[in-house]
């Protein structure tokens, strides 16, 4: 284990030193990125006075430059994995050097696990060296069998750290552009600025281009660029000029951009996160770790003292994660699981990983591989799986290529596979068919190299796989082999789709594909940065980024085995009713549906009540009339006033909804909609819920009060108590306060004038007669002279009438 800071020379000097110490065999230097691999090989070749491809060469997915004389091969992590799986004893390889292992990519972790297993079983002579700048060396050394840890201080120059806070509402491209312009004005030297992705780089470049001095060259740097453009970005600036390089994480490690003395760090990066529940990966924009921030800052001190400007408050640094989250903890593991089985291990846990693959992601990967036909139900690799494994492509895309018929269909499938793994190839149009067309007219070196890769994919497929192959050149039909769970059907509004896996997707209404009835979605991004992220509070959910239209005939033909027909009886939230349908669906996406008569059994009522609960609106959707509302208020008041010891059931919304299937459903024969429930049925059901206690209801909490005049007045049951609104004259002669529940609960009296206007509220009628009645009487006599207003109301006769005329 070698731990050395950026600029110490581990990437280029260590392999060359080992070349002299190892007499025979090749040395593989493993790099996480193609740009770093090509740059490292080019630098080492120049140090020995040769051209790449002689003593030092490279081997990567779209580019190989090696010869018989090559002793040091700089390979990307994915290429190393394919080499080990193809030739398990790695003949002719003497040593493997894992550079920048702190990035903890999935391919890097898997490559090291395979190398350790290989060394233990077949090649004890194989030398392994793990190199990192910001990793816990002791932990990796333990994984390597307590290997020695060598630490080097390196020769990095001092870097001054400055902080420049960016408000959460300020877009990151505005902040980076402002910081770059300030540094350009303050001193000499080139600038390297880190941004999350290509979109932010392009926006920043738009802001900088018209404002930079003539001697400053603006150079974007991201993974989707072709090799020539990337090389231009890292090449030293011409004499008398300087550069501003706008880069993603691609420039964090393994690169020295000559002349850079200032780093502007936006503090964010973009990374994929796999969701096992949906089988989809989505891009997240997240804060960098402290280790990554240190790596970025170190870019300014590679050749001379420099400055790093961080666009956040200094106090926030301590809250950053210590290291980057390993990809193995948040990635699609289908390739890993398939390759692990091919290696001879039953499960990834049988291999030595620094962090064990999460069990849910492994289970999801197995399920996907079975779904794609790569694994049988017994968990063994099928003939299709073997064919897929031989292809240098993710399992979904390998399934598409292997499952296409020989000839034109397989050629188109291979081109689609390359297109989906080489970002930016053929443009960025959502329509993959359009990207294929543009790639076909592209005469650039990258396009030609990609075409050669597609040809190699075609040649890598076994002639006979077994089973039927798809004889179709339509991109949508071929993509359905790779993404059967992402077939998307239009749903309502233009541009809105539902995928077979239940996920929602959307296209802008202006997109031509927004009018299509069915699509196959290859890339669905559901990114929601939220407040404080690089774009403020912008939210994007379920945006379809790459797809192709799928004809209905092709859908029915290719996915026939996945289409399910069933009779459904379910609650429809839109109409708030139970509906019976005959449904044909693909996963959770409905192809067709037709109404069916409702069954004459108790299922309808039970489903209706379950739907009422799922609406989560309480009892509001029920058509309760005023009488029913009063009854419910009485029942709730009685339950609360008498307490649970009285044996009354609960009448809260929660209690009634939880047991609606028991107390209400039996009273709804033939009712299939909430709005069609008769209010009388609800009242009957509420009373029936009381059972034997229903007879006590009127005695305990009566609906009306019988006044001394013989008239009946409704009692309102409110949270503060039972309320009786009554004209004060009708209570003449009462010496005791009216009460209910066997006299235990006094009524709250709202005393009214003859005109029905409130005059007093009391809980003590005798006290009112003896106290404030005199003042009230004086006021009422003047306003209502034709009504009797006795001095002693407790001894007077109650009345609801005025005095006869002439009295």
ZITAWO-V229348 format. One record per residue. SS is DSSP state (h for helix, s for strand, l for the rest). PHI is phi as a letter, one per 20 degrees, with the letter a starting at -180 (none if undefined). Layout:
BEGIN
ss=<SS;SS>
phi=<PHI;PHI>
END
This chain:
BEGIN
ss=<l;s;s;s;l;l;l;l;l;l;l;l;h;h;h;h;h;h;h;h;h;l;l;l;l;s;s;s;s;s;s;l;l;h;h;h;h;h;h;h;h;h;h;h;h;h;h;l;l;l;l;l;l;l;l;s;s;s;s;s;l;l;s;s;s;l;l;l;l;l;l;s;s;s;s;s;h;h;h;h;h;h;h;h;h;h;l;l;l;l;l;l;s;s;s;s;s;s;l;l;h;h;h;l;l;h;h;h;h;h;h;h;h;h;h;h;h;h;h;h;h;l;l;l;l;l;s;s;s;s;s;s;l;l;l;l;h;h;h;h;h;h;h;l;l;l;l;l;l;s;s;s;l;l;l;l;l;l;s;s;s;s;s;l;l;l;l;l;l;l;l;h;h;h;h;h;h;h;h;h;h;h;h;h;h;h;l;l;l;s;s;s;s;s;l;l;l;h;h;h;h;h;h;h;h;h;h;h;h;l;l;l;l;l;l;s;s;s;s;s;s;l;l;l;l;l;h;h;h;h;h;h;h;h;l;l;l;l;l;l;l;s;s;s;s;s;s;l;h;h;h;l;l;l;l;l;l;l;l;s;s;s;s;s;s;l;l;s;s;s;s;s;s;s;s;l;l;l;l;s;s;s;s;s;s;s;s;l;l;h;h;h;h;h;h;h;h;h;h;h;h;l;l;l;l;s;s;s;s;s;l;l;l;h;h;h;h;h;h;l;l;l;l;l;l;l;h;h;h;l;l;l;l;h;h;h;h;h;h;h;h;h;h;l;l;l;l;h;h;h;l;l;l;l;l;l;l;l;h;h;h;h;h;h;h;h;h;h;h;h;h;l;l;l;s;l;l;l;l;l;s;l;h;h;h;h;h;h;h;l;l;l;l;l;h;h;h;h;h;h;h;h;h;s;l;l;l;h;h;h;h;h;h;h;h;h;h;h;h;h;h;l;l;l;l;l;l;l;l;l;s;h;h;h;h;h;h;h;h;h;h;l;l;l;h;h;h;h;h;h;h;h;h;h;h;h;h;h;h;h;l;l;l;l;l;l;l;l;l;s;l;l;l;l;h;h;h;h;h;h;h;h;l;h;h;h;s;s;s;s;l;l;l;l;l;s;s;s;s;l;l;l;l;s;s;s;l;l;l;l;l;h;h;h;h;l;l;s;s;s;s;s;s;s;s;l;l;l;l;l;l;l;s;l;l;s;l;l;l;l;l;l;s;s;s;s;s;s;s;l;l;h;h;h;h;h;h;h;l;h;h;h;s;s;s;s;s;s;s;s;s;s;l;l;l;l;s;s;s;s;s;s;s;s;s;s;l;l;s;s;s;s;s;s;s;s;l;l;l;l;l;l;h;h;h;h;h;h;h;h;h;h;h;h;h;l;l;l;l;l;l;l;l;l;l;h;h;h;h;h;h;h;h;h;h;h;h;h;h;h;h;h;l;h;h;h;l;l;l;l;l;l;h;h;h;h;h;h;l;h;h;h;h;l;h;h;h;l;l;l;l;l;s;h;h;h;l;l;h;h;h;h;h;h;h;h;h;h;h;h;h;h;h;h;h;h;h;h;h;h;l;l;l;s;s;s;l;l;l;l;l;s;s;s;s;s;s;s;l;l;s;s;s;s;s;s;s;h;h;h;h;l;l;l;l;l;l;l;s;s;l;l;l;l;s;s;l;s;s;s;s;s;l;l;l;l;l;s;s;s;s;s;l;l;h;h;h;h;h;h;l;l;h;h;h;h;h;h;h;h;h;h;h;l;l;l;l;l;l;l;l;l;h;h;h;l;l;l;l;l;l;l;l;l;l;l;l>
phi=<none;d;d;b;f;g;n;f;o;f;f;d;e;f;g;f;f;f;g;f;e;d;f;c;n;e;d;d;d;e;d;f;c;f;g;f;f;f;f;f;f;f;f;f;f;f;f;d;m;c;e;g;o;e;f;d;b;c;b;b;f;d;b;c;c;c;b;f;e;f;d;d;d;e;c;e;f;f;f;g;g;f;f;f;f;f;c;g;e;l;f;n;d;e;b;c;d;e;e;l;f;f;f;l;f;f;f;f;f;f;g;f;f;f;f;f;f;f;f;f;d;c;c;f;e;f;e;c;c;d;d;b;e;c;c;f;f;f;f;f;g;f;f;e;n;l;f;f;d;d;d;c;f;m;c;f;e;f;c;e;e;c;d;c;f;d;g;f;e;e;g;f;f;f;f;f;f;f;f;f;f;f;f;g;f;e;a;e;n;e;c;d;d;d;c;f;a;f;g;f;f;f;f;f;f;f;f;e;g;f;d;e;f;f;e;d;e;e;c;f;b;b;f;f;f;f;g;f;f;f;f;f;f;e;f;g;f;g;g;n;c;c;c;d;e;d;c;e;f;g;d;f;c;m;c;d;e;g;n;f;c;c;d;d;d;f;n;c;b;d;b;f;c;e;d;g;f;d;m;d;d;c;e;d;d;c;f;f;e;f;f;f;f;f;f;f;f;f;f;e;d;f;c;a;g;b;c;d;d;d;e;b;f;g;f;f;f;f;e;f;f;f;c;f;f;g;g;f;e;b;c;f;d;f;f;f;f;f;f;f;f;f;f;o;e;f;b;g;f;f;d;e;d;f;c;f;f;f;g;f;f;f;f;f;f;f;f;f;f;f;f;e;n;f;c;e;f;e;n;e;f;e;f;f;f;f;f;f;f;f;e;f;b;g;g;f;f;f;f;f;f;f;e;e;f;g;n;g;g;f;f;f;f;f;f;f;f;f;g;f;d;d;g;n;f;m;n;c;f;f;f;f;f;f;f;g;f;f;f;f;d;e;d;f;g;f;f;f;f;f;f;f;f;g;f;f;f;f;f;f;f;f;f;d;d;n;n;e;d;e;e;b;d;f;g;f;f;f;f;f;f;e;c;f;e;d;f;d;d;f;c;m;f;f;n;e;c;c;e;f;e;n;f;e;c;b;c;g;g;f;f;f;f;f;e;f;f;b;c;d;e;e;b;c;d;d;e;c;g;n;f;n;e;g;d;m;d;f;c;c;c;l;f;f;d;b;a;b;f;c;f;f;f;f;g;f;f;f;d;g;f;e;e;d;d;b;e;d;c;b;e;d;f;f;e;l;b;e;c;d;b;e;c;d;c;d;m;d;e;e;e;b;b;c;f;c;f;f;f;e;b;f;f;f;f;f;f;f;f;f;f;g;f;f;f;l;d;m;e;g;f;f;e;f;e;f;f;f;f;f;f;f;f;f;f;f;f;f;f;f;f;e;n;f;f;f;n;e;f;f;c;f;g;f;f;f;f;f;d;g;f;e;e;d;g;f;e;c;f;m;e;c;c;f;f;e;f;f;g;f;f;f;f;f;f;f;f;f;f;f;m;f;f;g;f;e;g;f;f;e;c;f;f;c;d;e;f;g;f;n;e;d;c;f;d;e;d;d;g;e;q;f;d;d;e;b;f;g;f;f;d;g;n;e;d;c;f;f;b;c;l;l;n;e;d;f;f;e;e;e;f;d;f;g;e;n;e;f;c;a;d;b;d;b;f;g;f;f;g;e;d;f;g;g;f;f;f;f;f;f;f;f;e;c;f;e;d;f;c;f;f;d;f;f;d;e;e;f;b;d;c;e;f;g;f;n;d>
END
